Amino acid sequence: MPKIRQLIENNSAWAARMLKQDPEFFDKLVAQQSPEYLWIGCSDSRVPANQVVGMAPGELFVHRNVANQVIQTDFNCLSVVQYAVETLKVKHILVVGHYGCGGVRAATESCSHGLVDHWLFPIKDIYRENHDELEAIESEKERIDRLCELNVIEQVRNLAKTTIIQQAWDRGQELAIHGWVYSIEDGLVRDMDVTVRDRESLERIYHFVED
């Protein structure tokens, strides 16, 4: 593991490399932030958002938390979403989980993991709601991976339920929510094919309509 001093030296080398490739690189970053994409992903250090999709700094707005959750009472996440949608006017929100997620696995275990247990509780509900499908999978690894997929699908729906997203659609704003799962084993993302572009796919009880 590099020591702190090495990290600072790495930073100096990176900055010099960027300037060599493009002398105006940092001037452009300072001038404006105008990404079209918001990434909501897991905090796992093995899932570097910009690198996974081949984007440079300034091209991807990023929020990360344990197990890539979108919870209606998480004002941190919702503040990021609101800024991304209303100020940056992003056109795509990528909810990205990853196979083998430790947070998802922890949610399936009966032992206590501390404070994070409260954060992961909604994933237990996802397991309960899909109990028969998940219990029919004999391989524990495949069962956890399927739960990772189901978690992403649920978070896409949770995001679409927010007033932030629905008000953007009401304004006619171009905005789509996508659900992906990244594989650390091969570096590829799998599209869960659950893209949402309007509220019509949501049950009416979740609709918020402006008067």
Buried (B, 14 or more C-beta within 10 A) or exposed (E): EEEEEEEEEEEEEEEEEBEEEEEEBEEEEEEEEEBBBBBBBBEBEEBEBBEBBEBEEBBBBBBBBBBBBBBEEBEEBBEBBBBBBBEBBBBBBBBBBBBBBBBBBBBBEEEEBEEBBEBBEBBEEBBEEBEEEBEEBEEEEEBBBBBBBBBBBBBBBBBBBBEBBBBBBBEEBEBEBBBBBBBEEEEEBBEBEBEBEEBEEBEEEEEBEEE
